[in-house]
Amino acid sequence: MPFTLYNAPQSTCSQRVRFVLNAKALPFEEVKLDLLAGDQLKPDYLKMNPNGVVPTLVHDGDVVIDSNVITEYLDEIAPEPANFTPVAPVKRACMRTLMHFIDEMPAAAVRVPTFNLAFLPRFAAMSEDEFVAFAESKPLRREFMLAMGRKGFSQSEMKAALDRLRRTYERMDREIEKSGGPWLLGEEITLADVAVMPAIVRMADIGLDTMWADLPRVRRWLEMIQAHPAYQPTYYPGSLLTERFPHLREAGRAQAR
Ligand SMILES: N[C@@H](CCC(=O)N[C@@H](CS)C(=O)NCC(=O)O)C(=O)O
């Protein structure tokens, strides 16, 4: 099998890549890393991915990292049967603009409720020295972890993250309205839809879909992507956070109140 995907079932960035591989019907060997145990920080993995994060794709011995780079790579090497990149250069530019926005806004913001609600008990159980050593072992997320600390993000930091997510739903709504929908850029699903999907699915999973209750275009968009043939194989059992931490749905709702 020419593709090996190093990833984690619940990792939002991994879900982007699994979706595209599944949509293209590209068989791949899946290597699952335990992120809480620190598999992503082991020396052999860091040789492939010096950022110490998932996903990493190995294709015929070549390593490709960073989920949006991987999905673009897959669209270039396997443009059929499903293609996610518009033909017109100006539309490609719009897609990439949205992908940058998504990485900067929702993909970053969604880590705050995710870590605060799901992973904090694990960190709270560590000593301060253990926690700092764990945070400092992370090439990409050191500052994020130190900012969060063992007690988690404050209520105002949580609110700021939820505000940034709300601005994302509003931006999606405007993009769908402008393009005529049902996808962000019009009639065809693109890599921009794939890029934002895991953040929206994560928020729905933790009970925060109420945040776009007034945006029917976004609600419809979520239904459409959930009905896509690549969705189920991507979100196989164990891919949702609430499957591992069932209390999160109520905890998430309480945050929004
Ligand atoms: N820009 C990277 C970010 C990857 C990333 O943040 N991955 C997370 C999971 S979604 C991770 O591996 N976290 C492990 C850690 O923080 O130690 C990408 O899109 O691939």
The ligand as an SDF file (V2000), in Angstrom:
LIG
                    3D

 20 19  0  0  0  0  0  0  0  0999 V2000
   -0.8710   22.6300   11.2370 N   0  0  0  0  0  0  0  0  0  0  0  0
   -0.8260   21.2530   11.6420 C   0  0  0  0  0  0  0  0  0  0  0  0
   -1.3310   21.1520   13.0500 C   0  0  0  0  0  0  0  0  0  0  0  0
   -1.3840   19.7130   13.5160 C   0  0  0  0  0  0  0  0  0  0  0  0
   -1.8710   19.5850   14.9590 C   0  0  0  0  0  0  0  0  0  0  0  0
   -1.9800   20.5520   15.7020 O   0  0  0  0  0  0  0  0  0  0  0  0
   -2.1740   18.3480   15.3430 N   0  0  0  0  0  0  0  0  0  0  0  0
   -2.6550   18.0760   16.6830 C   0  0  0  0  0  0  0  0  0  0  0  0
   -3.8720   17.1780   16.6350 C   0  0  0  0  0  0  0  0  0  0  0  0
   -5.1950   17.9270   15.7350 S   0  0  0  0  0  0  0  0  0  0  0  0
   -1.5780   17.3280   17.4510 C   0  0  0  0  0  0  0  0  0  0  0  0
   -0.9310   16.4650   16.9100 O   0  0  0  0  0  0  0  0  0  0  0  0
   -1.3980   17.6530   18.7320 N   0  0  0  0  0  0  0  0  0  0  0  0
   -0.4490   16.9820   19.5390 C   0  0  0  0  0  0  0  0  0  0  0  0
    0.1650   17.8690   20.5670 C   0  0  0  0  0  0  0  0  0  0  0  0
   -0.2970   19.0010   20.7350 O   0  0  0  0  0  0  0  0  0  0  0  0
    1.1290   17.4230   21.1980 O   0  0  0  0  0  0  0  0  0  0  0  0
   -1.6670   20.4260   10.6710 C   0  0  0  0  0  0  0  0  0  0  0  0
   -2.6590   20.9370   10.1830 O   0  0  0  0  0  0  0  0  0  0  0  0
   -1.2990   19.2730   10.4020 O   0  0  0  0  0  0  0  0  0  0  0  0
  1  2  1  0
  2  3  1  0
  2 18  1  0
  3  4  1  0
  4  5  1  0
  5  6  2  0
  5  7  1  0
  7  8  1  0
  8  9  1  0
  8 11  1  0
  9 10  1  0
 11 12  2  0
 11 13  1  0
 13 14  1  0
 14 15  1  0
 15 16  2  0
 15 17  1  0
 18 19  2  0
 18 20  1  0
M  END
$$$$
